[in-house]
């Protein structure tokens, strides 16, 4: 049976991580469109930054708490 979750990941940590990763994909996509390897790899690096920022914020208590 499925459990009910009240936040579905709607936490500051999740929103921040998703926002950074979305911007990163946008930057990477622009890098592909304009054929700029530097801009593309900047987008890839921003994905890593988004994941790290989200995890750090979760560890600071701004993420969903495990049951």
C-alpha positions in Angstrom: 0.0 0.0 0.0 1.3 3.5 -0.9 2.2 5.8 1.9 1.0 9.4 1.9 3.7 12.0 1.8 2.9 15.6 2.8 5.7 17.4 1.1 6.7 15.4 -2.0 10.1 17.0 -1.9 8.9 20.6 -1.7 11.7 21.8 0.5 14.2 24.7 0.1 17.0 22.2 -0.6 15.0 20.5 -3.3 13.8 23.7 -5.0 17.3 25.2 -4.9 18.9 22.0 -6.4 16.3 21.7 -9.1 16.6 25.4 -10.0 20.4 25.3 -10.3 20.2 22.0 -12.4 17.6 23.5 -14.7 19.7 26.6 -15.3 22.7 24.2 -15.9 20.8 22.3 -18.6 19.8 25.6 -20.2 23.5 26.8 -20.2 24.6 23.4 -21.5 22.0 23.5 -24.3 23.0 27.0 -25.3 26.6 25.8 -25.4 25.6 23.0 -27.8 23.5 25.4 -30.0 26.4 27.9 -30.4 29.0 25.2 -30.6 30.9 26.4 -27.6 32.6 23.6 -25.6 33.4 26.1 -22.8 29.8 27.0 -22.3 28.7 23.4 -22.6 31.2 22.2 -19.9 30.2 25.2 -17.7 26.6 23.8 -17.8 28.0 20.3 -16.8 29.9 21.9 -13.9 26.7 23.7 -12.8 24.9 20.4 -12.6 27.5 19.1 -10.1 27.2 22.4 -8.2 23.4 22.0 -8.0 23.7 18.5 -6.7 26.3 19.4 -4.1 24.3 22.5 -2.9 21.1 20.5 -2.6 22.9 17.8 -0.5 24.6 20.4 1.7 21.3 22.2 2.3 19.6 18.8 3.1 22.4 18.1 5.7 21.8 21.5 7.2 18.2 20.5 7.9 16.5 22.3 5.0 15.5 19.1 3.2 13.0 16.3 3.8 13.5 14.4 7.0 13.6 10.6 6.7 11.0 8.7 8.6 
